Amino acid sequence: MRTAQNILKHELIGLRANIAKSRNQMNSKIQGKIVDETQHTIVLVDSGKEKRVFKKCVDLEINIDGKNILISGKDLEGRPWDRIKK
């Protein structure tokens, strides 16, 4: 079960997220479903278009069980399968 305490050890693909804070102001309005994740980026589908953002440049707000959880992209940096193993 995903919770605020263990979200970094779970798969993020399929979760709804929005960019709470970003170095690039154009990214701050992006929200959607996470469809892919690489070592340095996250891909969100926003209005039918894929938006790729750098993890280290954003803070994500993810909704889990009706609660909004703020995650620093720096904490997500790295390959997804390595982060899950930690």
URJO-V62955 format. One record per pair of residues at least 6 apart in sequence whose C-alpha atoms are under 6 Angstrom apart, sorted by sequence separation. I is the first residue (numbers start at 1). J is the second residue. If there is no record, write none. Layout:
BEGIN
i,j
I,J
I,J
END
This chain:
BEGIN
i,j
22,28
44,50
62,68
21,28
36,43
44,51
62,69
35,43
43,51
61,69
19,28
34,43
35,44
43,52
61,70
34,44
42,52
60,70
19,30
33,44
42,53
60,71
18,30
32,44
33,45
41,53
59,71
18,31
32,45
41,54
59,72
17,31
32,46
40,54
41,55
59,73
17,32
31,46
40,55
58,73
16,32
16,33
56,73
15,33
55,73
56,74
14,33
15,34
14,34
13,34
13,35
23,57
22,57
22,58
21,58
40,77
21,59
20,59
39,78
20,60
39,79
19,60
20,61
18,60
18,61
17,61
17,62
10,84
9,84
END
